[in-house]
Amino acid sequence: MRRRFATARTFAPQAALLRAPVPAPLPGAVVDAVLRFHDEVQDQGCGRSLLRLSPRRLHDAEVEAALGDLTHRAAQVSILWNDRESEIIRVLETQPRLAA
């Protein structure tokens, strides 16, 4: 009797599909600094706000002292904040775009 389906299949290795570099996890010090030193607040409605550090605020002495070498990462971080419960909903980090 002839087989209709082959039992052994070949698949491309999963590692070949995941060639994009994976960024390092966001340190907690960056999230803490954005919560403590934010100066941009955008109302998102329903008791939620988006908290950010402005470029001017990133260069203040107290922010640079708190962040050290992580200042460039803090520039890319926004925190979605629940005003009613005083808690973080989500931490968002934008990735720099690569030149085409």
Secondary structure, DSSP 8 states (H G I E B T S, - for coil): ---SS-S------HHHH--S-------HHHHHHHHHH--EEEEEETTEEEEE--HHHHTSHHHHHHHGGGHHHHTTEEEEEETTTTEEEEEEE-------
